[in-house]
Amino acid sequence: MQNVVSFSTSTVSRQELGAILEDYLSIDRARVFRRLLVRRFGLLAIIVAIIAAVTHELSLFARWFPIGLFLAPPVWAWITELRLMRRLARRLDGVDGAVAHQLAQPARPRRA
């Protein structure tokens, strides 16, 4: 589901409105970046996990430490996205008359 927040622009200054829009855009950029990192580093982590399961000559640390290293960037991007969402929520809490709506996703048509 998608959340939409509406408020009257007369209740906020131009600087506050610009900051709110900037936060929305930075969250969107962070979300795209996180998704790219999850795909790419997740694939590398899966490959290393398969190699670690097959290779028994290396120590346990040498087999599993690279997996942790590959999973660190997506986790860092996720934490950054959460921080940006919290900052936007604090900004929107300060706006008088802000109303949040939750929209349902339309059903996707089935492909034949």
C-alpha positions in Angstrom: 0.0 0.0 0.0 1.0 3.5 -0.6 0.8 6.4 1.9 -0.1 9.9 0.8 0.0 12.9 3.0 -2.0 16.0 2.1 -1.9 19.4 3.6 -2.8 23.0 2.7 0.2 24.8 1.2 -0.9 28.0 2.9 0.0 26.4 6.3 3.7 26.0 5.5 6.3 28.4 4.3 8.1 28.0 1.0 11.2 26.8 2.8 9.3 24.2 4.8 7.6 23.0 1.6 10.9 22.8 -0.2 12.4 20.8 2.7 9.5 18.4 2.7 9.8 17.8 -1.1 13.6 17.4 -0.7 13.0 14.8 1.9 10.6 12.9 -0.3 13.1 12.9 -3.2 16.0 11.8 -1.0 13.9 8.9 0.3 13.0 7.9 -3.2 16.7 8.0 -4.3 17.7 6.0 -1.2 15.1 3.4 -1.9 16.3 2.9 -5.5 19.9 2.8 -4.4 19.0 0.2 -1.7 17.2 -2.0 -4.2 20.2 -2.0 -6.5 22.5 -2.8 -3.6 20.3 -5.7 -2.5 20.2 -7.2 -5.9 23.9 -6.9 -6.7 25.4 -7.6 -3.3 22.8 -10.3 -2.5 23.8 -12.2 -5.6 27.5 -11.9 -4.6 26.6 -13.1 -1.1 24.7 -16.1 -2.5 27.6 -17.0 -4.7 30.1 -16.8 -1.8 27.7 -18.8 0.4 27.6 -21.6 -2.2 31.4 -21.5 -2.5 31.7 -21.5 1.4 29.4 -24.6 1.6 31.5 -26.5 -0.9 35.0 -25.4 0.2 36.1 -26.9 3.5 39.8 -26.1 3.4 39.2 -22.6 4.7 38.5 -21.7 8.3 35.0 -20.9 9.3 35.8 -17.2 9.7 37.3 -17.1 6.2 34.2 -18.7 4.7 31.5 -16.6 6.4 33.2 -13.2 6.8 32.9 -12.2 3.1 29.2 -12.9 3.2 28.9 -10.4 6.1 30.9 -7.9 4.1 28.7 -8.3 1.1 25.5 -7.8 3.2 26.8 -4.7 5.0 26.2 -2.2 2.1 22.5 -3.1 1.7 21.9 -3.0 5.5 23.7 0.4 5.6 21.4 1.7 2.8 18.3 0.4 4.6 19.3 2.2 7.8 19.9 5.3 5.8 16.4 5.0 4.2 14.8 4.5 7.7 16.7 7.6 9.0 15.4 9.7 6.1 11.8 8.4 6.6 12.0 9.3 10.3 13.2 12.8 9.4 10.3 13.3 7.0 7.8 12.0 9.5 9.1 14.6 12.1 8.8 17.3 9.5 5.3 16.3 8.6 4.3 16.1 12.3 5.1 19.8 12.5 2.7 20.7 9.7 -0.8 21.8 10.9 -3.6 20.0 9.2 -1.6 17.3 7.6 -3.7 14.2 6.8 -2.3 10.8 5.9 -4.2 8.5 3.5 -3.4 4.9 2.7 -4.1 3.9 -0.9 -4.6 0.4 -2.0 -2.6 -0.8 -5.0 -4.8 -1.5 -8.1 -4.8 -5.1 -9.2 -2.4 -5.7 -12.1 -4.0 -7.2 -15.2 -3.0 -10.8 -15.9 -0.9 -11.3 -19.0 -2.0 -13.9 -21.5 
